Amino acid sequence: MSDDKRLPKIKTSGIANVKGKDVASYGAKLDYAHQFGIKSLEVKLLQMPNEENGNTCIALARLEKIDGSIFEDVGDATPENVPRGCSSNYIRMASTRAKSRVLSDGYNIGAALQGDDDHNSENDMSRVQIMDAEFTDITGGKTQYIQVKNDGGGTKPATERQLNLIKSLASQQSLSPSDLADGMFHKSIEELQGGEASQMIKRLKKEG
């Protein structure tokens, strides 16, 4: 196996283009961090939501890497500032936002997405690769990467047809579509983008 194949990699299925910038999902960040190794990732609530604080939940995440370095950051959420369909789970969203931020800081994920080689060294691994959902190398550079992101609707919201198909396929296999969406993308099914819904459909058809 070449050295390139041992480098930490970010799944393209977990990357969306938001206002011209590549943004990694929480699931993609966590997967990337596990490739380096995580000593601990903990969350505690700093503020429980109530009417007096505008139903704002604040969570603190603490990341300890295998080299002993520690990163902390907070995440907040209210029923109004979370995606559609997640208002009943906004406490969990505060936790996810906090963890996502410490993962970004701890593993310099912004630099990884930008291809900044000077900021991606750890354990003598000096650069990051973008890879597809099947953990195979992408050839042809940026062109194929963009094609993967746009597969099935790209960053646009999943269509009703896609969501209905996911629910139907999951039901046939006695699976929970909500649990599957959470496991693959750390999102509710209502939050899925078109490309993510396409990935779920492919997986369900493959396993069906």
C-alpha positions in Angstrom: 0.0 0.0 0.0 1.3 3.5 -0.9 1.8 6.2 1.7 -1.0 8.2 0.1 -3.5 5.5 0.9 -2.6 5.7 4.6 -3.2 9.5 4.8 -6.3 10.7 6.7 -9.1 11.4 4.2 -12.3 13.3 4.2 -15.4 11.7 2.6 -16.8 13.8 -0.3 -20.3 12.5 0.7 -19.9 14.6 3.9 -18.9 17.8 2.1 -21.3 20.5 0.9 -20.5 23.8 -0.9 -22.1 26.6 1.1 -21.8 30.1 -0.4 -18.7 29.1 -2.3 -16.9 27.3 0.5 -16.5 23.6 1.1 -18.0 22.7 4.5 -17.7 19.3 6.1 -20.5 17.7 8.0 -20.1 16.6 11.7 -20.0 13.0 10.6 -17.2 13.7 8.1 -15.2 15.6 10.7 -15.6 12.8 13.3 -14.6 10.2 10.8 -11.5 12.3 9.8 -10.5 12.7 13.4 -10.8 9.0 14.2 -8.3 8.4 11.4 -5.8 10.4 13.4 -7.0 9.0 16.7 -9.1 10.5 19.5 -8.3 10.1 23.2 -11.6 11.6 24.4 -14.5 13.7 23.2 -16.9 14.8 25.9 -19.8 17.2 26.1 -21.6 18.8 29.0 -24.5 21.3 29.1 -23.6 24.7 30.4 -27.2 26.1 30.1 -30.5 24.2 30.0 -33.1 26.0 28.0 -36.0 27.8 29.7 -38.3 30.7 29.0 -36.1 33.2 30.8 -33.1 32.5 28.5 -35.1 32.3 25.3 -35.1 28.5 25.2 -31.4 28.6 24.5 -29.3 25.5 25.2 -25.5 25.9 25.4 -23.2 22.9 25.3 -19.4 22.7 26.0 -17.4 20.2 24.1 -13.9 19.1 25.2 -11.6 17.2 22.8 -8.4 15.5 23.9 -6.2 14.2 21.1 -3.8 11.3 21.3 -0.8 13.8 21.6 -2.4 15.2 24.8 -3.5 18.5 23.3 -6.9 19.8 24.5 -9.5 21.9 22.7 -12.7 23.3 24.0 -15.6 25.2 22.4 -19.3 25.8 22.8 -22.4 25.3 20.7 -25.8 26.8 21.2 -29.2 26.0 19.8 -32.8 27.1 20.1 -35.9 25.8 18.5 -35.7 28.7 16.0 -32.1 28.4 14.9 -32.0 24.7 14.0 -32.9 23.2 10.7 -36.5 22.3 9.8 -37.6 19.1 11.5 -35.1 19.4 14.3 -36.9 21.8 16.7 -37.7 18.9 19.0 -34.1 17.8 19.1 -32.4 21.2 19.5 -30.6 20.2 22.7 -28.8 17.5 20.8 -28.0 20.0 18.1 -26.3 22.2 20.6 -24.1 19.2 21.5 -23.4 18.4 17.9 -22.4 22.0 17.1 -20.0 22.2 20.0 -18.4 18.9 19.0 -18.2 19.9 15.4 -16.3 23.1 16.4 -13.7 21.4 18.5 -13.1 18.8 15.8 -12.6 21.6 13.3 -10.1 23.3 15.6 -8.4 20.2 16.8 -7.7 18.7 13.4 -7.6 21.9 11.4 -10.3 20.7 9.1 -10.8 24.1 7.4 -7.2 23.9 6.2 -7.7 20.3 5.1 -10.7 21.3 2.9 -8.7 24.1 1.4 -5.8 21.8 0.6 -3.4 23.9 2.8 -0.5 21.4 3.2 1.3 23.6 5.7 -1.5 23.1 8.3 -2.2 19.4 7.8 0.8 17.7 9.4 0.3 15.3 12.2 2.2 12.1 13.0 4.4 12.9 9.9 1.3 12.9 7.7 1.8 16.1 5.8 -1.3 16.4 3.6 -4.9 15.4 3.3 -6.8 13.8 0.5 -10.5 14.1 -0.4 -12.0 10.7 -0.9 -15.4 9.3 -1.9 -17.9 7.5 0.2 -16.4 4.1 -0.6 -13.0 5.1 0.7 -11.4 4.8 -2.7 -9.1 7.4 -4.2 -10.6 9.8 -6.7 -8.7 10.4 -9.9 -8.9 13.4 -12.1 -8.8 16.0 -9.4 -11.4 18.6 -8.6 -13.7 17.7 -11.5 -14.7 14.3 -10.2 -14.9 15.7 -6.7 -17.6 18.2 -7.8 -19.5 15.5 -9.6 -19.7 13.4 -6.4 -21.0 16.3 -4.4 -23.7 17.1 -7.0 -24.9 13.5 -7.3 -28.6 13.2 -6.7 -29.2 16.9 -6.2 -26.0 18.0 -4.5 -26.5 20.5 -1.7 -30.2 21.2 -2.5 -32.8 19.8 -0.1 -33.7 16.2 -0.7 -36.9 15.9 -2.8 -40.1 14.4 -1.4 -39.7 11.6 -4.0 -36.2 10.7 -2.6 -37.5 10.8 1.0 -40.4 8.6 0.2 -38.2 6.1 -1.5 -35.8 6.0 1.5 -38.7 5.4 3.8 -40.1 2.6 1.6 -36.7 0.9 1.1 -35.9 1.1 4.8 -39.4 -0.3 5.8 -38.8 -3.3 3.5 -35.6 -4.0 5.5 -37.1 -3.3 8.9 -34.8 -0.3 9.3 -35.4 3.1 10.7 -34.8 5.8 8.1 -34.2 8.4 10.9 -31.6 6.2 12.6 -29.9 5.6 9.2 -29.8 9.3 8.4 -28.4 10.0 11.8 -25.8 7.3 11.5 -24.6 8.3 8.0 -24.8 12.1 8.2 -25.7 12.9 11.8 -28.9 14.6 10.6 -32.6 14.0 10.7 -34.1 12.7 7.6 -35.8 16.0 7.0 -32.4 17.8 6.9 -30.9 15.6 4.1 -29.5 17.2 1.0 -30.2 15.7 -2.4 -26.7 14.1 -2.6 -27.0 12.6 0.8 -30.4 11.2 0.1 -29.0 9.6 -3.1 -26.2 8.0 -1.1 -28.8 6.5 1.3 -30.9 5.2 -1.5 -27.8 3.5 -3.1 -26.9 2.0 0.2 -30.4 0.7 0.9 -30.7 -0.8 -2.6 -27.3 -2.4 -2.2 -28.2 -4.0 1.1 -31.7 -4.9 0.2 
